[in-house]
Amino acid sequence: MIFQPVLNVFLLVLLCVPVAALAVIALTKAKGKDKALWVMRLVMLLACFFMFLRPGIPGGVTQTLATDTDIVLVVDTTASIVAEDWDGDQPRLDGVRADVQTIVDEYPGARFALITFDASADLRMPLTTDTTSLVSSLDVLRPEVTSQSRGSSIGLANQLLADTLSNAAAASPDRSRMVFYFGDGEQTVTSAPEPFDGSESFTDAGAVLGYGTAEGGPMQLTTGGLDGSGSGEYIEYQGSNALSVIDEGNLEAIAAELGVEYQHRTADTELTLPEAPSTTTNYAESGSVGNVTELYWIAALVVLALLGVELARASMLVARLRLLRAPSARTRPRGRREKRPTDGGAA
């Protein structure tokens, strides 16, 4: 049997021993049925101590897989990323979130960085293995406020991506690097998109993922509210809802500059991901974790049962106390009624 205490054992002893001493003192002074009550409380305390030690039985060993790869995610957060043409009338950002989760699951142990771009490019999360924080960041990710939008370029993140990849290569030259670009390819400024060819030499694999339809989708006005929901109103152009249309030509150009494949994403197709470079994925250096059969739940059941007895006893005492405090109905003895003299009687 092994123990995995939730707190330092010394702290557990420090917390439980004084309470146990008081219970033992009360037990020695108790009489009759009270002795059984204090024995039960002492057993409950010991069960709690045993539960906090988290006992378990060691089992087999499971080998873990680590992907020695740095993965940079580049996400378009312009107003068009919430255009409602994903899986019917859902915002494209829902598809981005689903695909990021698939990527996280596909490359266990990899380090991830998150770059977003709209009016400017920002490194939202530097390289980390904390995928929970990465997914949480995407869950709260919101597009730029519509009133502040002045148009955007799909290549705005090119320099930040190149810097992130080159820094990763300098810090860990033995690790491979992958890039995944998420966007619709819609260029809303008059200038040509900035090229991503400066990142190609640092990129070993990845993909450009395109979202949207040729028919286009309407976009809700975004206000930057804390609830993250849209205003309910839509961006209009010449008296009707403006539509955001995917530009696959631009996305294919970005894929060519990065040296990766392009995929048009729809809700009814599975995401095809490249294999991580073979030299970076292995079991030998990944380590292993042991399987443990937890036993703390047995002590938890004992505590739960004894607490049930305590609650039942307390309920009975409260009910009995109410009966004792209720006033009893008593009849008063009737006295002899005196006859009052009438005004016409003798004095």
C-alpha positions, -999 to 999 in steps of 0.1 A, spaced: 0 0 0 12 35 -8 1 69 5 -3 102 -14 -14 127 13 -33 158 3 -12 178 29 21 173 45 18 144 70 31 166 98 3 191 92 -23 164 92 -10 151 125 -9 186 139 -46 191 129 -59 157 140 -40 149 173 -55 178 194 -90 169 183 -83 132 191 -70 141 225 -101 160 233 -122 131 221 -103 106 243 -107 129 274 -144 132 267 -146 93 263 -130 87 297 -155 110 314 -186 98 296 -210 73 311 -235 49 297 -246 55 261 -224 86 258 -193 63 257 -205 47 225 -211 82 211 -176 94 217 -161 61 204 -180 67 172 -167 103 170 -131 90 175 -136 65 147 -149 92 125 -117 113 131 -94 84 124 -113 77 92 -108 114 81 -71 111 88 -69 79 68 -89 95 39 -65 125 39 -35 102 36 -50 90 2 -40 53 5 -38 32 -27 -26 0 -41 1 4 -68 -7 -12 -101 11 -14 -134 31 12 -152 19 32 -182 44 47 -206 37 83 -216 42 98 -250 60 131 -254 62 151 -286 94 172 -286 78 198 -308 70 235 -306 37 244 -322 27 279 -329 -10 287 -335 -18 318 -355 -55 328 -352 -73 355 -371 -94 376 -347 -108 401 -371 -146 406 -372 -149 380 -400 -139 352 -377 -174 353 -362 -191 352 -396 -220 328 -392 -214 301 -418 -198 273 -398 -219 242 -394 -249 261 -407 -252 294 -389 -226 291 -362 -196 315 -360 -163 304 -376 -146 308 -343 -164 277 -330 -147 257 -358 -113 272 -348 -118 262 -312 -128 226 -321 -98 222 -344 -73 236 -318 -86 210 -294 -80 183 -320 -45 195 -325 -38 196 -287 -50 160 -285 -30 149 -315 4 161 -302 6 152 -265 36 168 -246 42 194 -273 47 231 -263 22 255 -277 22 293 -284 -8 314 -294 -6 344 -317 -37 364 -326 -40 393 -351 -66 419 -361 -55 455 -361 -23 443 -346 -5 410 -339 -2 398 -303 16 369 -286 -13 358 -264 6 329 -249 43 320 -252 54 284 -256 41 263 -228 30 227 -222 0 240 -202 -27 231 -227 -55 238 -202 -45 275 -202 -43 274 -240 -78 260 -244 -91 285 -218 -76 314 -237 -94 303 -268 -126 299 -249 -126 335 -239 -111 348 -272 -132 375 -287 -129 393 -321 -119 430 -323 -146 456 -314 -164 465 -346 -164 502 -340 -126 501 -338 -120 481 -369 -102 499 -397 -95 470 -419 -68 443 -415 -42 423 -434 -41 385 -433 -2 387 -432 0 411 -402 14 384 -379 43 375 -403 70 392 -383 58 381 -349 56 345 -361 91 346 -375 105 360 -343 86 334 -322 100 306 -343 135 319 -345 136 324 -307 123 288 -302 150 275 -326 177 294 -308 166 282 -273 159 246 -283 176 237 -316 169 200 -311 131 205 -311 111 206 -343 86 234 -350 51 233 -365 28 262 -375 -10 262 -378 -27 292 -393 -64 297 -388 -83 323 -410 -106 330 -439 -81 348 -461 -102 379 -464 -79 409 -470 -98 441 -460 -70 467 -466 -59 479 -500 -22 468 -496 -10 434 -505 -6 408 -476 27 406 -459 46 374 -469 53 346 -444 84 333 -462 106 345 -434 91 316 -412 96 288 -437 131 280 -427 120 274 -391 89 254 -400 91 216 -402 53 209 -406 19 223 -400 -11 235 -420 -31 265 -431 -68 260 -422 -94 280 -440 -129 288 -426 -159 302 -444 -180 296 -475 -181 311 -510 -217 323 -502 -204 341 -472 -218 346 -437 -232 376 -418 -212 391 -389 -227 404 -356 -215 437 -343 -190 431 -315 -189 455 -286 -162 440 -264 -187 433 -236 -176 411 -206 -201 384 -215 -185 380 -249 -218 378 -267 -226 399 -298 -249 429 -298 -276 410 -317 -272 435 -346 -253 427 -377 -227 447 -397 -245 463 -427 -233 473 -461 -255 493 -485 -286 486 -464 -283 448 -460 -261 425 -439 -225 425 -449 -212 390 -458 -177 377 -452 -165 354 -480 -135 330 -478 -106 337 -501 -89 304 -506 -64 319 -530 -49 340 -503 -48 311 -479 -31 288 -504 -5 315 -509 2 316 -472 5 278 -471 30 280 -500 51 306 -482 52 285 -450 58 253 -469 28 235 -455 -5 222 -468 -38 241 -471 -71 226 -459 -106 241 -463 -124 233 -430 -161 224 -427 -180 210 -397 -187 177 -415 -151 168 -424 -124 155 -401 -92 176 -397 -62 159 -413 -31 166 -394 5 159 -404 26 136 -383 50 152 -359 86 149 -372 96 113 -365 128 123 -347 109 142 -321 83 116 -309 95 87 -288 87 68 -257 122 63 -244 127 98 -232 91 104 -223 91 87 -189 63 67 -173 36 70 -147 23 44 -123 -13 33 -120 -27 35 -85 -60 21 -73 -73 47 -48 -87 35 -15 -96 67 2 -133 63 -8 -136 35 17 -128 59 46 -151 85 30 -180 60 31 -173 54 68 -173 91 75 -205 95 56 -222 68 75 -211 81 109 -222 116 99 -256 102 91 -259 87 126 -249 121 141 -275 140 120 -302 115 129 -294 118 166 -293 156 164 -327 156 147 -342 134 174 -328 157 201 -342 188 185 -377 171 181 -376 161 218 -366 195 229 -395 211 211 -419 187 228 -405 196 262 -409 233 255 -445 230 244 -469 243 272 -493 217 286 -530 225 286 -544 226 322 -580 233 333 -585 258 361 -607 246 391 -641 263 391 -648 283 423 -682 289 438 -699 318 423 -711 344 448 -745 358 444 -745 395 440 -771 415 458 -796 432 437 -805 468 440 -839 459 455 -826 434 481 -825 439 519 -794 457 532 
